[in-house]
Amino acid sequence: MRPPLAQPLHRGRNRRLSCRIFHLCVVGESVLRIHPAAVSSLSITGEILIMNLSSWLERLDHPPVEFNRSLRAVYGSDETVIAARLRLLRGVLERFRERFGDGPVRVFRAPGRINLRGMHVDTHGGYLNLMTHQREVMAAVQAREDTDSIFTNTDPRFEETFIRTGETRACESFRRSWTEFILSSAVRGSIEAHRGHWSHYLYGALLGIQHRFPEAPLRGMNAVIGSDLPQGASLSSSAALCVAVCHAVLALNGKKLDPLELILAARDAEWYTGSRCGLSDQAAIVLGGQGEMANLALFAPDLNLSSLRRMAFPEALRILVINSYTERSLSGAALVAYTRNRFAYSLAMEILRQEMRRQGFPEPFVAETDRLSRVTQERIPDLPNILCAIPDVLSLADLRARYVLPGLDGAYQQYFGTVPEDQRPDRVHLRGPLLFGIAESERARRFMDLLSEGDWPRAGQLMSIGHDGDRILDVTGRPYRFDASDGTLAEMASQRMPIEQLPGAYGASAPVLDGLVDTALAAGALGASLTGAGMAGTVLALCRAEDGPRVAQAVQDWLGSDEYVKRSGKKIGKDQLDDAVYANAAPAAAAELHGE
């Protein structure tokens, strides 16, 4: 794999979620024991060799040829990437020795992820373009003689967590479906009382795997977690934590899940915390390949990998991963505007189907139009006319009169329940968010084709058009929203414009993200966009390898400028500037890291 751009500033700090101590108990049956041994390693199966911690550290000091070969298979050939991974691994192992002493340990890793195209569509079955990211979560774990677990973090801000799962496993609610269990008053009360603590993710992973294998208590572990994924940067640090812990629980208990089941298990762990994320983060981490991009559409009610395509990312291109150092903290009118678009988006597919019925589409065809990946101009040539029939803006009263939406009031409460009543919107923009989802899924479907055909400028253009659908400020700093009026759609139809050329209007960007995108484009990037949920976090810039250093320098300069201070309300230090831009180096999917 080609060397990434200057790997700036790999001073990776371990940024993780906060934590607390849990007491949740698994009683039980005897468990398989692995005792510390005087020998450097011991075999528990014919294939897996479990080394003592001291042997791991010896390999880091004097890496054998086989170990170096396995590292390159996971991380690629760039020595700066491998060196950063080994620093993280050493920190995790040394902390394990401090806390638990020497003994047999296994190491599990789960990388971060980026999505180049396909924002906000995974919950509606749209296409995605996923890659792993080299910064990651690592877990050094040791099986215990009982069913308790102790988790320690290399970051001292996050306190040690002691987890006992037996009492929960024994309770009646745990015997119900996972959804019923996580919505129970006991679980919700615990989450609300200690919102944001990292132990919720650990608990979700442990109990989620136990729920899938209810026949016997699962053995516990002593574990040290380390990560250099920046928290809150839209690189899926929480999903990586859940995937790594799920891998560890499964391996220590001799259990297996296929990739789809593992994706669901990791998502369920996040749902335990109160999140209602889709499946894209977990899919990227579980399905990723070294140096590869994966294109697929995921739809939870009909989950399969039939659409999965892979390609080696072009050697002549770079993806710059740019940290904005901003946090999601919308309030007031900005919060209402963003939430209003999400509310409309949640109703969009049902509204589209009802308009299709009005226009005489056969019911079986309408019923099959249940996900964004099936809403294409090839499948529905009359799509512009259907979109024109959907009002751009409707009052809530007119929305109720025009469409049969049994879940409308519940959705309104879900999205606006925390907004003061006098600030809750009475009018909803429908067409812009729906158009965004349809066009964004099509942009994501076409993105891999353009890359593989070598049409990199058009691929970059799709990134930038997609960001325009999220944009809130134009290049001059003035408020921006895409015009989804009848006139725009009429022009689209008359010019036979492909729908992916229309941004739509989702509005999940932020002033700093827009500024970074515009700076990258002005410096020569082929395309740029936010990634993930938006509002804060990371911007991606696609550029030719020779342009990478110039684009990286331009965005670093902007992050240190007065304009950044004006838009963000803060000034960032030199260390943060130095650590702001990484060239993506996609490692292998999450898995156990072997030292032999």
Protein Blocks (a to p, Z undefined) as FASTA:
>chain_A
ZZdehighiabccddddddddddddeddddddddddfbfbdcfbfkbccddfklmmmmmm
mccfklmmmmmmmnojafklmmmmmmmmmmmmmmmmmmnopaddddddddddddfbhghk
lmnopacdddddfbdcdddddddfblbdcdddfblklccddddfklmmmpmklmmcfklm
mmpmklmmmmmmmghiaklmmmmmmmmmmmmmmmbccdddddddddfbdehilnommmmm
mmmmmmmmmmmnopacdfklmmmmmmmmmmmnopacdfklmmmmmmgcehiacdddddfk
lgcfklpccddddfkbccddddehiacddehjllmmmmmmmmmmmmmmmmmmmmmmmnop
afklmmmmmbfklmcfklmmmlmmmmmmpcfbdcfklmmmmpccfklmmmmmmmmmmpcf
klpcfbdcfklmmmmmmmmmmmmmmmmmmmmnopamlmmmmmmmmmmmmpcbdfkopacd
ddfbfklmmmmmmnopafklpnbjnhlacfklmmmmmmmmmnopabdcdehjbjiajddd
dddfklmmmmmmmmmmmmmpmklmmmnopacdfklmmmmpccdddddddddddfZZ
